[in-house]
């Protein structure tokens, strides 16, 4: 659209095109900022005719900053409300983003009530979003009197004499002050300094050094003379001999590093030969994303009758143009069915997107896919560097063979597929597919369904415990439905046993957090040389440290939450904002040394295991132990190789991992999942417990699951122990219909954030009152959430229920009109309003 609103901040200078009465071409540019409208810029001479939608341009915005914008269109209509600035530079020869991607972004922005600029910033790797850096230089001819300068200003001038150009961050380090802009502003006002903006290039191809013999020495006579001349330089002559050895029998270029390693000489010897003109050094671009695995077999495992029937059902649903929900019990062989579909699409020359909820799963999945497809499989997720993500972007966009199958977390949805043929959404029920912060707060499963429709691709959703919404859509014939209710090899589902913790405590049979039955089963599994998984959905050692004398518990200074104790570092840490401090030996309130822990996490389970089973090799898998790029892989590979006997972990363990020797799964405390204050608590409890239980007994011998609980007669736990998904679904749908929750209704959650408690309360109350004038009793709140303050920002929530038949687009328009009135009130303007459509 051509904006008619106010222009960018700061008065834009007149451009040549504007002075000529609008005779030039104008470009509609999307900025990676949360702006409600796009801006129009003037194209340079001849540029407007060559710019295609999806091309990046550097444009000025505000007083001096340069941003990376995306061309949405070129036209001849100058904006009416402001004089357009001119494009600073065109960054791409060919479009970085396709029209199909922009169309998908528009849907996400419209559906999830955010701006297109926020989608742009999330969708594109940040290495492509160049931003100018403010640099400080001395004004030419400036000779300030040193007596007029304070100590800090003198330091800045002295630094600029040694280095003529400095960034603001460098000056901040030099003077050891966090805020230096006020000082620089004073010096600019006194005409001592000037500021410049430099555009920082983001993506840089990987360039490797290669070496070759100068052509003058290629013939035998010249080479012989050369070796004679180097007779007194044995290291140099030896290096040339090693070069010939590396060249023998191959046409491949020789890397400088390989030559140095082979000859054992230093870089200085190599450089001396280059300086003499005997050797030539040159550079070649290399791919950061390479395949180093074994050659693929190309063989697919034989399908059993259940898998064959499921594959036929999936094909029927896909041929009918509908999304397919594959509901298969844990270890039923869903991945083998996916592999068949993927190989068919790849052989047809099209691309496949395989979405997983957690990058932990990719460690095993990549190996399984690469055994069949080899180098055609690439992985895309947040653990990759920005440069690696940029290269993957180009490979996918070009439709290269090495990017035929993209395995990734939710961000892989935004890649520029050249010809997308199939999307597989594995473990579709997982709430990690939903992005919560920052905007866009999209759900990757739902966005993938829209992407498949727009791209003409097929889509399969798979899970052992489908979400209530997906199963409801299958029951309503919106999705095709395929069921796999037998495990691969006809292995029985694990035997489940509920252990009553209250009775165990009463009979004094507990040791730490281990019941007598769980200890017995762990001992039996260890004696049979079978592995064990213990699930506790809380990391750290203990969620609360409390003084036994006065009851004081240390709180986070930024959030309304108690600090979690991490024993291995002897520190208290906030899991919301990251604030941490050392644990003191005495209570900070009363001074008594009577501190005690309440509750327990994975770290405490691991500690108790070391006391109860000192001979067992234990490992822990949670956010604390998997922060490194390859940490997931090391933990999983060690467990697969049976180097670990017992693996303790959080819900990372529930997401589709396939371990062949697990005989026992222990769930340390099921009640923390049941008693969570959320309308989806029982659904998530069923899913988590069923998924983690499914890690047991996946081969020949039947596994066992011990569920520790204070409420063994709870309906959900009985349904988990009997595998009654349909019964759980019926109960949950009935309850949600009674109280008005999805899938019976849609929900939009509106959150208000501000540093002042009273202001956020007043603003939320005003907004809720306006909503009730439109939607009546379907407005719930405003209410403070259980953790009302996070990072010194108070939160207050409103839930808006949207009934069937009520227009979603009209509802969103009404909300936006109320927000416009809300922002017109000066006291509410600083309150941040956040929309979460399809709140989960």
N, C-alpha and C positions, 0 to 999 in steps of 0.2 A: 504494500500500500504506500501511497505517497502521503507522508505525514503533513498535517496542517497545524500540529501543536507547536509548542515553544521549542526553540532550537537547543543545541547542546549548551551546557553551562559555559559562561563567558561569552563576550560579544565576538562572534566570528568575523574575521576580516573579509572584505569584499574580494571575490575571486574574479579573474578575467571574464569568465563565462557570465557571471552575474552582471558585470558592468556593461557587457554587450547586449543586455536586454534579453538574456535567456536563450541565446542562439546556440549554446553548446548542448552536449548530452548530459543527462543526469542519471545517477546511479542510486538505487535503493539499497542501503547497506544494513545488514543485521550485525549488531554489536553483542559481544559475549557478556552482557550486563543485564540486570533485572529491570529492563525498561519496557513500558507498555506499548511503545511504538518504535518503528524503525526510523532511520534518518536518511535524508537525501543529500548526496554529495555531488559536486561537479566533477565530471571526468576531464582528464587532461586532453590535449589535442590528439584526436584520432583514437584515444583509448576506449571511448564509449562504444565503438563499433566492434571491438575485439573482445570485450569483457563478456563472459558467459556466466549465468547463474551458477553458484557454487564455487566461484573463484575467490581466493582470499585477497584482500587489499588492506594496506595500512592506512588508517585515517586519523586525523586529529579529532580529539573529543575533549571538551572542557577548555581550560585556558592554554594548556601546553602538551597534554599527554597524547601519545599515539597508541592506538589499539588495533588489533587485528579484527577486521570486519569481514563479513561474507556477502558477496553480491547476490541479491535476490532478483534484481531486474534492472534493465536499462530503458530509459524513456526520455521524452523531450519536455517534460512538465516540471518547471522549477517550483520549489515549495513557496507557498504564499506567506507563511508566518515568519520566515527567517531567511537570511542570505546563506546559501550553501557554501561550505568550505570545500576545498579541492582535495581530491584523493592524494595522499602523500606518495604512495608507491603501490604498484601491483606486485603481489608476492608469488603468484602461480602462473605458469604458462598454460596449464590445463586445469579444469575445475578439481578441487579437492573433494567436494561433496556433490553427490548426484541429485538430480531432481526428485528421485524416489525417496532419498533420505530426508530431504527438506519436507516432502509431503508427510512422511512419518513423524518428523519433529513437530509439525503443525498439529497433528492429531494429539500427540502427547501434551503439548502446551495447552490445547483447548480442553482436553479431557481432564487433565490433572490440575487445571487452574493455575498455571504458572506462565512465565513469559517465554517467548521463543528464544530469547537471548540466554536464559538459564539452561534450556535444553542444549543449545549450541555449545555452551561452556562445558557441560557434562559429556556430550557425545564425542567431542573432538579431543584427542590427546593434547594435554596442555603444552607440549612442545610445539604444536602448530599455532598456539595463541600467543604470538609475539606481543610483547608490551615494551614500551620505551622505558629506558632507565635514565633518571635525572642525573646529569653530570655537572660538576661545578668547575668553572675556569675563572682565572683572573681577568678582569676587564682590561682591554688593551689601553695602555697609557696611564693606568691607575697607579698612583704613588701615595698610598695612605701614610699619614704621620703615625709612627709606632707609638707615640705617647697617647694617641686617641684610641688605641686598641686595648681591650682587656686580654687576660692570659689566654682564654679560649680562642679569641679571634687571631691572636698572634700565632698560636699553634697551627691554625688553619692556613694562614698565609705562608708560614714556614714550610708546611707540607706541600703547598702548591708551587713553591719555588723549586722543590726537588722533583715533583711530578706534576706537570702542567694541568692534567685532567684527573679529577677524583670523583667517585660516585658518592652519593649521600651516605650510604652505608659505610664506605671507607672512612669518611670524615667522622662519622659517629664512633668508629673504632679508635681513630687517632686521638680524639679528645675525651674518649671514655665517657660519653654521655648518650643516653638513649634518644632524647629529643633534641635535634640540632637545627631543625627547620626554623625556629624563631631566631636563632643566631644568624643563620644564612640570610633570612629575610632582612635583618637589620643591615647586614653588609651589602646586600643588593640595593637597599634603599639609599645607602651612602655611596653607591656607584663604585664599589670595590670589586664585587663579583658579578658574574652573570651565570645563568643556568642554561644548559643545553639538553636536548632530548636525543638519545641515541637508541635506535631500534635494535634490540638484541635478537640475533638469529637463534632459532631454537634447534631445529633438527640438523644434525651434521652426519653425513654418511661416514661409516667406519672405513678408514683408509689404512692399509697395511703396507709396510716397506718391503720391496723386492729388490733383488740384486742380479746383475748380469755383467758379463765381460764386455768391455768396449769393442765395437765391431772392428777396430783397427788391429786387434790382436787375435782375431778368429782364425787366420791362416797359420799353417804350421811354422813357417819361417819367422813371422813376427812373434809368435808365441814362444818359440825357442829362444829368440833374443831377449824376450821379456824375462823368462825364467833364469837366463844367465845373469841378467842385470840385478835380479833379486837374490842371487846366491848368498849375499852377505846379510840378507833379511829373512831368516828361516821361517819366522811366523807369517810374514806376508806371502812367501812362496807356498807355504803349507796351506794357507787359506785358499789360494787359487786352486791348488790340487784338490782340496775338499769340494770346491765349487764344481769342478769337473766330475767328481764322483757323484755328487747329487744330481747333476744333469744327465748322467749316463742312463740311457734307456727310457727317458721321459721327456715330454715336451712341456711339462708343467713349469710355470715360473718358480724361481727359488726365493723363498722368504729370507730376508736378512737375519731374522731371529734364528731360523733353522740352520743357516750357514754358521753363525756364531756358536751355536750349541754343538754342531758337528765338529768344528775345528778347534773349539775351546779357546778362542782368542777374544780379546776385549773389543768393545766398540771402537776404541781409538785406532786399533790396527786396521779395521775395516774402513774407517774414515780416512786414514792415510792413503789407502789405495784409491779411494774415490777422489780425493784431492789431486792425486797424481794423474787422474784420467784413465787409470787402468780398469777400474770397475765403474759401473753406472748404477745409481740407486734411483728407483722409480716407485710410484705409488699406484695401487689398484684398490678400487672400492670392494669391500667385502660385506657379506650379509651377516648381521648379528644373530639372526635366527637360522640355525643350521640343524640338520638331522644327523645325529651321530649314532643312531641305534643300529640294530641288526637288519639285514635285508628281510623284507616282509615275505612271509610264506604265501600270502594270498588265499590260504585255505580257511574256510569258515567251518566252525564246528557243526556237526550234524544236529539238526533240531529234533527234539522228541515230539510225539504227537500233539501234546498240549501247545508247544511253541509253534508248530506248523499250523495248527488251527487258529491260534492268535494272529499269526502273520497274515493268513487269508482274511480274517476279519478286519485287520487294520487296512489292508489293501482295498477292501470293499468300501470302508468308510472314507478313505482318502480319494478313491475314484469318484465318490459322490460329492466331493468338494467340501467335506466337513472336517473340523478338528476331531482327532481320535483320542479318547481317554483309555489308556492301557492300565487296567487295575490288576496287578499281579502280586501275589504274596511275596514276602522276602525270599530271595534265592530261587525264584521261579524261572530265572533265565531271561529277564527282560532285555538285558544288554545284548545277548546273542540275536534277539529279534531286531533290535535297533541296527546291529551290524549288517544284517541282510538288507535292510532298507537303505542304509547309508551307502553300501557298496553299489547298489543298483543306481542310485542318483549320481555317484562319482563316475561310474562307467558311462553314464549318459552325458558326461561333461559339465555337470552342474555342481553348485556348491552346497555344503551342508553346515548348518549351525547347530552345535550340540551344547545346550545350556545346562550347567550344573549349579546348584545353590552355593557350593563352597569349594574353594580351590583345593581343599584337602582331597576331594574325590579325584581330582585330575591326575594325581600321581599314579593311581592304578589304572584309570580309564585310558590314559595316554598309551600305556604299554599294551593294553588289549587292542586298542585301535591300530597302533603302529604294527602289531604283528600281522595285521591283515592289509593295511594301507600304506605302511612305511612312511616315507617323507611327505606324503600328502596331508598329514595331520599336524596342525599347529595349535599352540595353547595361547590364549589371550586372557590375562587377568591383571589385577593391581600389583602383583608381586614382580611383574616385568618392569624394567626401567622405561622411562619415557622414550628413549631412543629406540628400544626394541618394539614398543607399541607403535611408534611411527612407521617403522619398517613393515610391521605386520599390516598396518593400514594400507600401505602401497601394494603389498602382495595381494591382499584380498581384493582391492579395487581393480587390479590388473587381471584378476581371475587366474593367477598363476597356479600351476599344478601343485606347488608346495603349500598352497593355502586352500586346497579343495575341501578339507574338513576343519572347521574352527571349533575347538573345544574351549569353552570359557564361562566365566561367571556373568552376571547380568549386564555388565558394561559391553560385552561382546555383541550385544544386540544392535549397537550403533555403528558397527563396521560397514564399510561401503561395498557390499556384496555386488559382484558383477552380474551373477546369474544364480540367485538363491533358489534351490530346488526343494530343500527339506529343512525343517526345524524340529529338533527333538528337545523337549523340556523334561529333563529327568528330575525325579523327586519334586513334582510340580506343587506339592502341598507346602513346601518350605516357605516360612515367612521371610527368609533372607533374600528372596526374589524381590521383595518390596524395599525400595530405597526410602529411608526416613529423613535423612538430612544429607546434603542440602537439596533444594529443588533441582530438577523435577522429582516429586515423590511418586514415582511410577512403580507399577508392578510388572516385572519383566515377563511373567507368564501371559498376562493380558496384552501387553504391548507386542509380544511375539505373535500372538494370534492375529492382531491387526496387521503387523508387518507381513505375515504369510499371505493374508488376503490381498494386500497391496502389491506384493511382489510376485503373485501367482505361484506361491510355494505351498507345499504340504506341511502339516504340523501334527506331531504326536506328543501327547502329554502322558507321562508315566509315573506311577507311584504305587507302593503297597498300601498306602493309607491316603487316598485322595482327599483333597480339601472338600469341605461340605459344599462349597459353591460349584466346584467342578463336577462332583457326583450329582448334584442337583441339575446341572446343565445336561448331563448325560441322561438322567431320568426324564428330562423335558425334551429330549431328542434334539437339543442344540448341538451336542457332540455325539459322535458315534462311540459306542462303548464295547470294549473287549475285555474279557476276564480271564486271568490265569490263576487258578486256585490250587495248583499243585507245585511243590518244589521240584527243582531239577533233580532227576534221578530218583524221584518219588521218596525223597528223604522226608521224614516226619517233621512237622513244625515243632519247635522246642517245647519241652514240658515246663509249665509255669507253676510256681509255688509262691503263695502270699504268706509272708511272715509278719505276725502281729508284734510290733515293737513294744507296745505297752505291756503285753504279757511277758516278753523277754526281760524287760526291765524289772517287772514285779518279781519274777523268779530269779533275778540276778544272774542271768545267763549272757548278758552283754559284756563284751570287751571292747572298750572304745565305742565305735559306731558299727561294730560287727556283731550280728546275732550269732547264736550257737549254730543254727542251720547254715548260715552263710560261711562260717569258719569251716564247718565240716565239708561243705561242697568244694570250697577252695582247696582244702587239703587233698580231697579225693581227686580233683582235676590235676593238681600238681603231681600227685603220685602216678597218674596215668599219662603224664607228660603232655597234657592238653593245656591250651592257653586260656586265659581268663580276661574278661573285660569288666571293669567296675565303673558304673556311671553315676556321677554326682554333678548336677547341673549348676554348680557354683565353683568358681575358681578362687584361689587364695587359700589361706589356712583357716580363717574364721571371719564371718561377716561383721562381727561386733566384738570389741574389747570393752569390758565393763568393770568398773570398780566395785568390789564386793562390799566395801564400807559405805560408800555414798551413792552408788548407782550411776555415777557419771560414765558416759561413753563418748570417746573422742568423735567429733563431727568434722566434716569437710568445711573449710572456711569459705568455699565458693558454692557449695550445694547443700541442700537440706537432706543429707544422708550421712549415715555413720561410715567411718573409715574401715576398710577391710584389712585385716592383718595378714601380711605375707611373711612367713617365718624365715624363708631362705635368705631374705634381705633384712630381716628384723625391722620392717617398716610398715607403716599404715598407709594405705593407698585408696584414693577415690576412683571407682570404676566409671564415673561419669565424666569427670574433667581431667583426671590424671594427676591431681595434686597428691603429693606424698611427703611424709616426714618420718623420721626415725621413731621407733617405739621407746617411750621412756619407762624406766623401771618403777616409777611411782605415779600415782594418780595426780593429774594436773589440777584437780579441783580440791582434794583434801590432803594430798601429800602422802597417803598411805600406800605401802607396797602390796596392795591386795588386788591387783589386776587379774581378771580372768576372761577367758574367751567364751562366746556364745555362738552356737551353730558351728558348721564345719564346711570346708570346701575340699577340692581335689588334693590340695597340698597336705591337708591333715589326714586324708585317707591314705596317701602315699606314705606318710610318716608312720601311721599305725600299722600298715602292711610290713614295714621294715622291722617292727617289733614282733608282730605275730608270726610272720613267715620270713625269717632272716635269710633263708637259703634261696628265696625266690628273687628273680631278676625283675625289677619293677621299672616302669616308665610312666610318664605323665604327658597327656596331650590336651593342652588348653591354650588360651591366648598368650599366657606367660611363656610357654615353652615353644611356641611356633611363630615367633616374631621374625626370625630370619627368613631369607628368601627360600632356602632349601630345608628349613627345619621340619616342615610337614613330611617331606620325602624321607628324611633320615629316620624319623620315628616310625613311619609306616613300613619302610623297608626292613628295619630292625625287627619289627613285630612279625612281618611275613617270613623273614629268615629264621624265626624262632630264637632270636637272640634275646627276646623279652618274653617273660612268662606271664606277667600281669600288666595290663595297660589300663591306667586310670584316666578318665577324661570327662569332658563336658559334652554338650550336644554335637560337637564336631564328630564324635564317634557314631552318630546316628545316621549320617548322610551317605548311605550307599556304599560303604566300604565292604570289601569282600575278603575276609580272612578264612582260610580253609581249616585251621586247626583249633578254632575256639570251641571249647566244650561247655563253658559256663559264662553267663552274664549275670552280674549282680547289680541291682538298682538300689543304691544306698538309702534313698528317702524319696518315695513317690509323692508324699504329701505336699512338698514344696511346689510341685507342678499343679496339683489339684486345687490348692488354696490361693492361687494367683488371682488378683482382682480384675478379671477381664472376661467378657462374654465368650471368648474363644478358649478359656482355660481348660475345659474338659476335652474339647476337640484336640488341642495341642498336647495334652497329657496322653491321650490315647495314641496319637501319632508318634510322640517321642518314645514312649515305652514300647510300642510295637516295633518301631524301627530299631531301637537298640537291642531288643530281644532277638530280632532277626539276624544279628551278627553271630548267633550261636548255632552250632550244629549244621553247617552249610554243606557238609560232605556226606559221608556214609552214616556216622553215628549220630544219634539224636542228641541235641543239646539240651541244656537246662538253664532256666532263668529263675533267679530268686529276687522277689520284689519285697523290700522292707517297707512297712507302712504302719501307721497308728490306726488306720481305718480300713482293715482288710475287707469289710463288707460294702465298701463304696461301689456303686453301680459301674463306674468307669473301669475300676480295677478288675471287676468280674468280667467285663466285656473284653478287656485286654487279655486276661488269662484264657478266655475261650475263643479269642479271635473273632468276635461278633461285630464286624464293621457295620453291617446293615442295621443291627440293633442300636449301636451307638448313633448312627446317622438319623434313625427315626426319632430317637429321644431328643437329640440336639435340634432337629428341625422343628419338632413340636414345641420345645421350649422357646425357640427363637420366634416362632409365629405368635406365641402368646405374648411375648414382651417386645416384639417389633425389632428384630435384628436380622442381618443377612443370613440366608439368601432371600428371606421374605421381603426385606426392604434393603435399600442402599443407604450408606452412611457417609456423610462428609463431616470430618472432624476439623473444627476451626480453632487454632491455638493462638493465643495472644502472649507476646513476650515483651517485658520491659524490666528495667532495673528497679523501678519503684513499685512497691507492693500495692499501694492505694491506687496508683494510676492504672495499673493493669486490671485491677478489680473494677474500677469505674468504667473503663473502656469496654471490658467484656460485658458488663451489665447493660451498657447502652446498646451494644451490638445485638445482644440476646433479645432485648426489648423490641428492637427493630425487626429482627427475624420473626418474632412471635406475631407481629402484626401481619406478616405474610403467610407464615406456616403454622401458626397456632401451637397445638400440643406436641407437634413433631420436633420441637426444639428442646433439648435437654441441657441443663446447665444455665450459667457457667459454673464450673467446679474446678477447684485446684486438684491436680493429680496427686498420687501418693508422694512423689518427689516434686515439690512445688517450685523449688529454686535449683537451677542448674547453671553453672558458670556465672553466678551472680545475676542471672536473669530469672524473674518470676514468670511462671507459666500458668495460664488458666484456659480451660477447654470448654468448647460448646460442641455438642453432637447434634447434627441435623439429619433427621430421618426422611428419606425420599420414598414415598409409597409407589407401588406399581401403577402405571398410567400417568404418573406425574412427570411432566417433561423435564428431563435432566438439563437440557440446554437452557430452558427458561428459568429453572431453579438457579443455575449458576449465574445467569444474567442478573437475576434479582439480588443475589448475594453481592455481586460486583457493584451494583448500584448502591447498595447499603454501605459497602466499603468506601465508595467515593464520597458519600456524605460523612462517613466516619473520619476520613482523612481531612475533610474540610474544617473539622473542629480542631483548633490549635492545640489543646491539651492532649488530644489523642494522636496527633500526627506522628509522634515519635514511637508509638506502639507498633511493634511488628506483628502483622497478621499473616498466619501460615495456614494453608489449606492442605488437607490430606483426604483426597477423594478415595472412596472404597477403603476406608479405615480398617486396618487389620490389627 
